[in-house]
């Protein structure tokens, strides 16, 4: 159902027009804007607008900033976001133990195959660290590394866990100190100029034969941040959404020995060669835009998932 956001000072709009089109009020700057998707049931159009404007403003600062300036923005951006967007889904999910458990099970189905007792595991961008705590049950030691402290209040932090806040460029970990590194929905938040550096840092801390497992939204199926309600390209905290082809090039340039894809279907992951998925991307690139987007969303609904080996 087409959803429209409209604003006109002093005018009252009906909830449903004669054609059955929902009209939602949002304070846009005096013009009619199409809301591309219906809001989720627990958020209003005004809340989505505020969320979008806050993320877009911070993202614009990041894209203009040099590397030193970006380090300062990275440290404070989530505090600013959560202060200005108190209805953010991540804040509500912290209080939903059932949803947290379901997300942890799905991630462990993927990552569990790489972890053995005694392994050192590093999670980048752990957020509230609930999954890192789950990993502590299966690994020898777990580091949660983030650009800001989002752990919140939590009793019973495991003894074999350490939370590290870093500047995005220097890690207080020894080279070749971890068997497994993991990130989920992180790569898309990096400035494009910082992506290669991130993969290089991860490779430095991996032992020989160690693996970096990461998941990120697919660049041809987005946008996947709050921008999806308003635009057809990411303008919020997803500074770049990647394809398999693009990430293979970055991994090659960062010195990884080999990599393979894990194709997700209904919570399960199956090994696939990255070159095969890259070929599909190129074939879809030659299709008409609307057709390519529909097929790509069907094929890559699970996003990009890669295991890259040092």
JOBEL-V768095 format. One line per field, one symbol per residue. phi: phi as a letter, one per 20 degrees, with the letter a starting at -180 (. if undefined). psi: psi as a letter, one per 30 degrees, with the letter a starting at -180 (. if undefined). burial: b if it has 24 or more other ideal C-beta (glycine too) atoms within 12 Angstrom, else e. A space follows every 50 residues. Layout:
BEGIN
phi->???
psi->???
burial->???
END
This chain:
BEGIN
phi->.fccdcbbfmdddffcefenefddebeefmceceefcffffdceffffff gffffffffffffefeffffgffgfdfffffffecfeggffffgedffff ffffffffgfegfedcgnfedddemfmemffgfffffdcfbcdddbebed fmebenfgfeccecdcenccdecffldcecccbcldgfeeggfeffffff ffffeffgnfcddbcbfffedefdefggeccdbfcefefbdddfffffff fffenffbbbedeeclndccfbffffffffgffffeeggffffffffffd femeccdddf
psi->kkkkklkkkgkkklekafggkkkkkkilhglkkkjflkllfgkleeeeee eeeeeeeeeeeefflleeeeeeeeefeeeeefefifgkeeeefefjeeee eeeeeeefeeffffklkfkkkkkkhfcggeeeeefffflekkkjklfljg fakkkhkkfhkkkkklgffkkhklkhfkekkkkjheeffkkeffeeeeee eeeefklkflkjklklkkffgalfaffffflgkkfbfjfkklleeeeeee eeffgkelllljkkjhflkkkkkeeeeeeeeeeffflkeeeeeeeeeeeh fgakjkjkk.
burial->eebbbbeeeeeeeeeeeeeeeebbbbebeeeebebbbebeeebebebbbb bbbbbbebbeebbeeeeeebbebbeebbeebbeebebbbbeeeeeeeeeb eebbebbbbbbbebbeeebbbbbbbbbbbbbbbbbbebbebbbbbbbbeb beeeeeebeebbbbbbbbeebebeeebbbbbbbbbbbbbbbeebbbbbbb bbbbbbbeebbbbbbbbbbbbbbbbbbbbbeeebbbbbbbbbbbbbbbeb beebebeebbbbbbeeeebeebebeebbebbeebeeeeeeeeeeebeebb ebbbbbbbbb
END
